Amino acid sequence: MNKKDLQPKEYHEYYARYIDKVDENIELNIGFEVDKKMVVDFFNTIPKEKQEFRYQPEKWTIKEVLQHIIDTERVFIYRLFCIARNDKTAFPGYEQDDYIAPSEANKKSMEDLIEEFSITRLSSLNLIKSISKENLKNLGTASDSTISARACAFILLGHSVWHIEIIKERYL
């Protein structure tokens, strides 16, 4: 299944900002593996003195951005799982800022965060591989909008790229 198979009716227009970051021809499973390497390689290059840097007082640190990528993956993979299994529960919105302070990301080492991401991604990839292409097309509701299971996955691929671009532009 490639990104070009995804239809705009499968996700809210807000998510186009992430989905548009993903190559049209990327196959979903390969995309998750390539993205994992890109995220791990990138965060491994962040100098220690920059890991808790904020470009403005109210903005997240680089460690918090990585924690946000991890948390978002957990939320969207859960949505993907439920939607693929035909769970008709309407999922509430995800208030990302509420998750940062209790995550205590700045108390974790970058190595621990990278390991947490790697394990989370491996679990996500394992789940996606276990779901048929037909069931990845299933539609559900999240944040009061229609979303497909496969859109949840492609959003994640673009989401990490989005945040790495912001780090490069505003933090480094």
VENZIWO-V94261 format. One record per residue. N is the residue number from 1. RES is the residue in three letters. SS is DSSP state (~ for helix, > for strand, _ for the rest). NEAR is the number of other C-alpha atoms within 10 Angstrom. Layout:
BEGIN
n->N res->RES ss->SS near->NEAR
n->N res->RES ss->SS near->NEAR
END
This chain:
BEGIN
n->1 res->MET ss->_ near->16
n->2 res->ASN ss->> near->17
n->3 res->LYS ss->~ near->20
n->4 res->LYS ss->~ near->12
n->5 res->ASP ss->~ near->12
n->6 res->LEU ss->_ near->17
n->7 res->GLN ss->_ near->11
n->8 res->PRO ss->~ near->13
n->9 res->LYS ss->~ near->13
n->10 res->GLU ss->~ near->19
n->11 res->TYR ss->_ near->24
n->12 res->HIS ss->_ near->15
n->13 res->GLU ss->~ near->11
n->14 res->TYR ss->~ near->8
n->15 res->TYR ss->~ near->18
n->16 res->ALA ss->~ near->16
n->17 res->ARG ss->~ near->13
n->18 res->TYR ss->~ near->18
n->19 res->ILE ss->~ near->26
n->20 res->ASP ss->_ near->16
n->21 res->LYS ss->_ near->16
n->22 res->VAL ss->_ near->23
n->23 res->ASP ss->_ near->14
n->24 res->GLU ss->_ near->13
n->25 res->ASN ss->_ near->12
n->26 res->ILE ss->_ near->16
n->27 res->GLU ss->> near->15
n->28 res->LEU ss->~ near->19
n->29 res->ASN ss->~ near->17
n->30 res->ILE ss->~ near->13
n->31 res->GLY ss->~ near->21
n->32 res->PHE ss->~ near->21
n->33 res->GLU ss->~ near->14
n->34 res->VAL ss->~ near->13
n->35 res->ASP ss->~ near->19
n->36 res->LYS ss->~ near->21
n->37 res->LYS ss->~ near->12
n->38 res->MET ss->~ near->15
n->39 res->VAL ss->~ near->19
n->40 res->VAL ss->~ near->17
n->41 res->ASP ss->~ near->12
n->42 res->PHE ss->~ near->12
n->43 res->PHE ss->~ near->18
n->44 res->ASN ss->~ near->13
n->45 res->THR ss->_ near->8
n->46 res->ILE ss->_ near->15
n->47 res->PRO ss->_ near->11
n->48 res->LYS ss->~ near->11
n->49 res->GLU ss->~ near->7
n->50 res->LYS ss->~ near->13
n->51 res->GLN ss->_ near->19
n->52 res->GLU ss->_ near->18
n->53 res->PHE ss->_ near->17
n->54 res->ARG ss->_ near->17
n->55 res->TYR ss->_ near->14
n->56 res->GLN ss->_ near->10
n->57 res->PRO ss->_ near->8
n->58 res->GLU ss->_ near->7
n->59 res->LYS ss->_ near->11
n->60 res->TRP ss->_ near->21
n->61 res->THR ss->_ near->22
n->62 res->ILE ss->~ near->25
n->63 res->LYS ss->~ near->25
n->64 res->GLU ss->~ near->24
n->65 res->VAL ss->~ near->21
n->66 res->LEU ss->~ near->25
n->67 res->GLN ss->~ near->25
n->68 res->HIS ss->~ near->21
n->69 res->ILE ss->~ near->20
n->70 res->ILE ss->~ near->21
n->71 res->ASP ss->~ near->18
n->72 res->THR ss->~ near->19
n->73 res->GLU ss->~ near->23
n->74 res->ARG ss->~ near->18
n->75 res->VAL ss->~ near->14
n->76 res->PHE ss->~ near->20
n->77 res->ILE ss->~ near->24
n->78 res->TYR ss->~ near->17
n->79 res->ARG ss->~ near->24
n->80 res->LEU ss->~ near->30
n->81 res->PHE ss->~ near->20
n->82 res->CYS ss->~ near->17
n->83 res->ILE ss->~ near->27
n->84 res->ALA ss->~ near->23
n->85 res->ARG ss->_ near->14
n->86 res->ASN ss->_ near->14
n->87 res->ASP ss->_ near->15
n->88 res->LYS ss->_ near->11
n->89 res->THR ss->_ near->12
n->90 res->ALA ss->> near->15
n->91 res->PHE ss->> near->17
n->92 res->PRO ss->_ near->11
n->93 res->GLY ss->_ near->11
n->94 res->TYR ss->_ near->13
n->95 res->GLU ss->_ near->8
n->96 res->GLN ss->_ near->11
n->97 res->ASP ss->~ near->10
n->98 res->ASP ss->~ near->9
n->99 res->TYR ss->~ near->15
n->100 res->ILE ss->~ near->18
n->101 res->ALA ss->~ near->11
n->102 res->PRO ss->~ near->8
n->103 res->SER ss->~ near->14
n->104 res->GLU ss->_ near->12
n->105 res->ALA ss->~ near->22
n->106 res->ASN ss->~ near->18
n->107 res->LYS ss->~ near->9
n->108 res->LYS ss->_ near->13
n->109 res->SER ss->_ near->13
n->110 res->MET ss->~ near->22
n->111 res->GLU ss->~ near->12
n->112 res->ASP ss->~ near->11
n->113 res->LEU ss->~ near->20
n->114 res->ILE ss->~ near->21
n->115 res->GLU ss->~ near->13
n->116 res->GLU ss->~ near->15
n->117 res->PHE ss->~ near->22
n->118 res->SER ss->~ near->17
n->119 res->ILE ss->~ near->13
n->120 res->THR ss->~ near->18
n->121 res->ARG ss->~ near->20
n->122 res->LEU ss->~ near->15
n->123 res->SER ss->~ near->14
n->124 res->SER ss->~ near->22
n->125 res->LEU ss->~ near->20
n->126 res->ASN ss->~ near->12
n->127 res->LEU ss->~ near->14
n->128 res->ILE ss->~ near->22
n->129 res->LYS ss->~ near->12
n->130 res->SER ss->_ near->9
n->131 res->ILE ss->_ near->15
n->132 res->SER ss->_ near->11
n->133 res->LYS ss->~ near->14
n->134 res->GLU ss->~ near->10
n->135 res->ASN ss->~ near->17
n->136 res->LEU ss->~ near->21
n->137 res->LYS ss->_ near->20
n->138 res->ASN ss->_ near->20
n->139 res->LEU ss->> near->22
n->140 res->GLY ss->> near->24
n->141 res->THR ss->> near->18
n->142 res->ALA ss->> near->20
n->143 res->SER ss->_ near->12
n->144 res->ASP ss->_ near->12
n->145 res->SER ss->> near->16
n->146 res->THR ss->> near->14
n->147 res->ILE ss->> near->24
n->148 res->SER ss->> near->24
n->149 res->ALA ss->~ near->29
n->150 res->ARG ss->~ near->29
n->151 res->ALA ss->~ near->27
n->152 res->CYS ss->~ near->24
n->153 res->ALA ss->~ near->26
n->154 res->PHE ss->~ near->25
n->155 res->ILE ss->~ near->22
n->156 res->LEU ss->~ near->24
n->157 res->LEU ss->~ near->25
n->158 res->GLY ss->~ near->22
n->159 res->HIS ss->~ near->22
n->160 res->SER ss->~ near->24
n->161 res->VAL ss->~ near->19
n->162 res->TRP ss->~ near->17
n->163 res->HIS ss->~ near->18
n->164 res->ILE ss->~ near->21
n->165 res->GLU ss->~ near->12
n->166 res->ILE ss->~ near->13
n->167 res->ILE ss->~ near->17
n->168 res->LYS ss->~ near->10
n->169 res->GLU ss->~ near->9
n->170 res->ARG ss->~ near->11
n->171 res->TYR ss->_ near->16
n->172 res->LEU ss->_ near->12
END
